[in-house]
Amino acid sequence: MDNSSGALSKQAFLEKFLSINTSSKKIKYSLKSNIISCYDYGIITF
């Protein structure tokens, strides 16, 4: 019983994580392109 409920919650977590991950990937991609363009223009200095 515990094992099946754990698997169900894990699957629900995975589905939620995947849906969040796909949306965050788009955000990360746009952020990464913005950071790369800023880096190309020399705005970001380390």
MDAnalysis code that builds the backbone (N, CA, C; Angstrom):
import MDAnalysis as mda
import numpy as np

u = mda.Universe.empty(138, n_residues=46, atom_resindex=np.repeat(np.arange(46), 3), trajectory=True)
u.add_TopologyAttr("name", ["N", "CA", "C"] * 46)
u.add_TopologyAttr("resid", np.arange(1, 47))
u.add_TopologyAttr("resname", ["MET", "ASP", "ASN", "SER", "SER", "GLY", "ALA", "LEU", "SER", "LYS", "GLN", "ALA", "PHE", "LEU", "GLU", "LYS", "PHE", "LEU", "SER", "ILE", "ASN", "THR", "SER", "SER", "LYS", "LYS", "ILE", "LYS", "TYR", "SER", "LEU", "LYS", "SER", "ASN", "ILE", "ILE", "SER", "CYS", "TYR", "ASP", "TYR", "GLY", "ILE", "ILE", "THR", "PHE"])
u.atoms.positions = np.array([
    [0.845, -1.203, 0.000],
    [0.000, 0.000, 0.000],
    [0.883, 1.257, 0.000],
    [1.851, 1.285, 0.895],
    [2.723, 2.457, 0.964],
    [3.505, 2.630, -0.339],
    [3.942, 1.484, -0.896],
    [4.749, 1.547, -2.105],
    [3.947, 2.111, -3.274],
    [2.683, 1.678, -3.422],
    [1.860, 2.144, -4.540],
    [1.544, 3.634, -4.392],
    [1.256, 4.066, -3.178],
    [0.952, 5.486, -2.979],
    [2.203, 6.321, -3.211],
    [3.366, 5.775, -2.827],
    [4.615, 6.489, -3.063],
    [4.885, 6.629, -4.554],
    [4.583, 5.563, -5.316],
    [4.785, 5.612, -6.757],
    [3.827, 6.620, -7.389],
    [2.591, 6.656, -6.882],
    [1.615, 7.602, -7.419],
    [2.058, 9.034, -7.164],
    [2.512, 9.302, -5.940],
    [2.935, 10.663, -5.632],
    [4.190, 11.016, -6.423],
    [5.052, 10.013, -6.637],
    [6.264, 10.269, -7.415],
    [5.902, 10.591, -8.857],
    [4.912, 9.871, -9.402],
    [4.488, 10.134, -10.777],
    [3.854, 11.516, -10.882],
    [3.030, 11.861, -9.892],
    [2.407, 13.184, -9.897],
    [3.472, 14.261, -9.789],
    [4.473, 14.007, -8.954],
    [5.568, 14.963, -8.812],
    [6.324, 15.107, -10.120],
    [6.570, 13.974, -10.789],
    [7.288, 14.020, -12.059],
    [6.501, 14.799, -13.104],
    [5.186, 14.574, -13.151],
    [4.364, 15.298, -14.126],
    [4.388, 16.793, -13.835],
    [4.273, 17.143, -12.555],
    [4.311, 18.558, -12.189],
    [5.683, 19.144, -12.494],
    [6.740, 18.375, -12.170],
    [8.099, 18.843, -12.414],
    [8.349, 19.035, -13.903],
    [7.852, 18.095, -14.719],
    [8.061, 18.194, -16.160],
    [7.322, 19.394, -16.735],
    [6.102, 19.636, -16.268],
    [5.348, 20.780, -16.778],
    [6.023, 22.083, -16.370],
    [6.550, 22.120, -15.137],
    [7.278, 23.316, -14.698],
    [8.581, 23.434, -15.476],
    [9.224, 22.282, -15.717],
    [10.522, 22.282, -16.377],
    [10.410, 22.798, -17.802],
    [9.353, 22.405, -18.526],
    [9.212, 22.859, -19.906],
    [8.984, 24.365, -19.954],
    [8.200, 24.894, -19.010],
    [7.962, 26.335, -19.002],
    [9.208, 27.079, -18.556],
    [9.962, 26.507, -17.601],
    [11.167, 27.177, -17.129],
    [12.274, 27.084, -18.168],
    [12.233, 26.038, -19.006],
    [13.233, 25.938, -20.067],
    [13.093, 27.103, -21.035],
    [11.848, 27.472, -21.368],
    [11.637, 28.610, -22.254],
    [12.153, 29.882, -21.603],
    [11.891, 30.030, -20.304],
    [12.369, 31.216, -19.593],
    [13.889, 31.209, -19.532],
    [14.463, 30.032, -19.232],
    [15.918, 29.931, -19.159],
    [16.540, 30.234, -20.513],
    [15.913, 29.762, -21.589],
    [16.466, 29.982, -22.918],
    [16.483, 31.470, -23.249],
    [15.381, 32.163, -22.938],
    [15.336, 33.593, -23.219],
    [16.324, 34.331, -22.326],
    [16.443, 33.899, -21.065],
    [17.415, 34.521, -20.166],
    [18.829, 34.292, -20.663],
    [19.105, 33.060, -21.106],
    [20.445, 32.740, -21.578],
    [20.783, 33.554, -22.813],
    [19.847, 33.714, -23.731],
    [20.111, 34.502, -24.934],
    [20.317, 35.966, -24.566],
    [19.555, 36.462, -23.571],
    [19.750, 37.835, -23.123],
    [21.119, 38.009, -22.494],
    [21.521, 37.039, -21.660],
    [22.829, 37.117, -21.002],
    [23.942, 37.044, -22.035],
    [23.785, 36.169, -23.025],
    [24.808, 36.036, -24.061],
    [24.920, 37.330, -24.857],
    [23.790, 37.947, -25.184],
    [23.838, 39.196, -25.937],
    [24.466, 40.294, -25.085],
    [24.156, 40.322, -23.787],
    [24.777, 41.302, -22.897],
    [26.275, 41.061, -22.817],
    [26.662, 39.796, -22.743],
    [28.082, 39.455, -22.658],
    [28.791, 39.863, -23.944],
    [28.131, 39.671, -25.081],
    [28.723, 40.054, -26.358],
    [28.946, 41.557, -26.415],
    [28.055, 42.325, -25.808],
    [28.207, 43.773, -25.825],
    [29.107, 44.264, -24.697],
    [29.585, 43.339, -23.858],
    [30.512, 43.728, -22.812],
    [29.844, 44.396, -21.629],
    [28.520, 44.193, -21.485],
    [27.825, 44.804, -20.353],
    [28.170, 44.046, -19.070],
    [28.247, 42.719, -19.181],
    [28.591, 41.915, -18.007],
    [30.106, 41.851, -17.885],
    [30.631, 42.275, -16.732],
    [32.072, 42.201, -16.499],
    [32.327, 41.366, -15.256],
    [33.281, 40.467, -15.365],
    [33.578, 39.598, -14.230],
    [34.807, 40.097, -13.483],
])
